Amino acid sequence: MEVILDKRNEMEIVFEGETHTLCNVLRSILMEDEKVKAAAYSIDHPIVGEPQLYIRAGSPKKSLKAAAETLRDRCDEFRGLIESL
């Protein structure tokens, strides 16, 4: 993960070695946060491109951290459901 833009209300991050999977779920969770004004990602080239996630919020770092924690919690919940089968 490399931060390429870090301003007061904006942040852009490159996720090296990742695909649509991580960025799409983070974007979705970020948009659930009322403090997030915008969240989007792009991959410039479908084969060799690295995903770039853009966040505009009151505090992008706090919103990203909260989204990552939510993702972890949801994954733990899903793992528990699978293991209970």
N, C-alpha and C positions, 0 to 999 in steps of 0.2 A: 504494500500500500504506500503510495506516495502522494503527499499533499502538494498540489500544483497551484492552488489559489486559496489563500487564507485571509479573508477580510472580516470585518466585524459581523456582517450579516450574510456573507457568502463564503462558500467553501467548494472546492473542486478537488476530487481525489481520483487517482488512477489505481485500479486494482490489477496488478500484474498477475497473470496466470489465471485470472477468473473469467467467467462467462456471464451470460445473461442471468443465470440462476441466482447468484448472490445479489447482483445489482437490482434486479427486478423486485426481489422480495424486500430489500432494504428500501427501495423507492416506495413501495406499497406501504410499508410500516411507517416510513417518514410522513407520508401524506395523511396518516391517521392522527398525527400530532397537530393540534390547533395552532401551535407556534410556528409551524413550517408553512411558508408562503409558496414555495416551489421545491420540487425534487424531481430530477430527471437524470437519465443516463444515456450515453451513446457509445457505440463501438464503431470506429471509423472504417475498419475493414473486417468483413465477416470471418476471415481465416486467421489473420495475423494481428488484428487490432486488440488493444487493451481497453476494457471498459472504463469510462470516465463518469463518475457520479457527481452531479451538481446539486447543491443544497442552498436555498435561500431561507433564512430563518432568523429569529431574534438572537439565537445562539446556536449556530450550526454544529459546533462540536458537541454541545450538550444533547442536541436532538439526535445526532448520529450515535452517540453513546447509548442513549435511551432506546433507540431503534435496535441496536445490536443486542442489548439486554433483553428486549422483547422477543427478538428472534431466537435467542438462546433459550428463553423460557418456553416458547412455543415448540421448539425442537425437543426439549426435555419432555414436555407434555405428550408430544406425538410418539416419542420413544416409549414412554410409559404405556400408552394405549396399544402399541404394537406388541410389547412384551406381555401384556395381559391377555393376549389372544391364545 
